[in-house]
Amino acid sequence: MNTVPRDPLAGDLAEDGRPMRPASTAQRLDTAGMSCPMPIVKTAQAMAGLSSGQLLEVIAYSPKAVTDFAAWSKSTGNALVESSAEGGVYRFLLRKKS
């Protein structure tokens, strides 16, 4: 039987070992109209309301969010599972630490 190792921070893995998009998020936060540092502040507040292991999807609109969310994730221990950018919209998927 072939088993694929599972990275609990990356979500489920496909048979070829690549991460699959997590099935669902516990909450979605759209930071439209917020200027720095409010997207991070609101993210921290939203994460406080989640249970360990739950996912938060954050939508941001500033290119600075890429470095902000990477640094916040590293400093708090909450995993940055996925991030993407398209047309000036930045999407971050965060998993609350255990």
N, C-alpha and C positions, 0 to 999 in steps of 0.2 A: 504494500500500500504506500503510495506516494503522499507525503504530507508536506505542506508548505509551512515554514516557520511563520508565526504570527507576531507582528510588532503591535503591542496593545496601544501604542500612541499613534499609529498610522491607520488604525481602523482595520477592516477586513482586507485580506489579500486575495487576489485572484490566483488561479492555478499556476500562472507564470511568475508569481511572486510580487507583482506590482500592486500597489495599494489601490483598493476600490474606494469610491466615494462612500463615506459613512451613510448608513440608511436614513438617519434622521437627526435633527438637532433638537435640543430641548428648548432652545430659545433663539430668536433672531433679533439683532440689534442694528437698526439703520441709523447712522450718525449724520445724516443729511443736515446741513446747516450748522453743524458744530465745528468750532475751531479748537485748536490745540489749547489745552490738554484734555478737553471734554470727551473725545472719543475713548481715550484710555480710562478716564474717570468713570464713565458710564459702563465700560466693559468690566472694570473691577467690581462695580456695584452689581451688575448682572451675574457675574461669576459667583459672587457671594451667595446668591439665591439658588445656585445649582447644587446638585449632589455630586459627589466624587465620581469622575468618569463621564459625566454628561457633557454634551457638546454645545457650544455657543457659536453661532455664525454672526460675524460682524461685517457690516458694509460701511466702507469709508470712501472719502472722495478726495483725499490729498495724497500725493506721492510720498510725503513724509511718513504716512501711516505704515509703510513697509518697514522702515527702520524702527519706528515706535513700537509696533506690535512684536517684532522680533526681540527687541530689548525687554519689553514688558514680560513676554513669555519666559525669557531666560531668567529674569530677576525674580519672578513669582513662582516658577516651577510648573505653571500651567502650560501644557504642550500646544505649540502651534502646529496643528496637524496638517494644515493645507493653507495655501494662499494663492491668489490669482489676481490678475489685473486685466481689465478690458475696457477700453474707451473711457478712461478716467475714473472707473469704478474699481475699488479694491475690496476683495473679499477675503476674509480670514476665518478659518475654522479652528476653534480653540477647545481643548479638552481640559476640564477641571482636574487638577491634580488629585491623586489618591491620598 
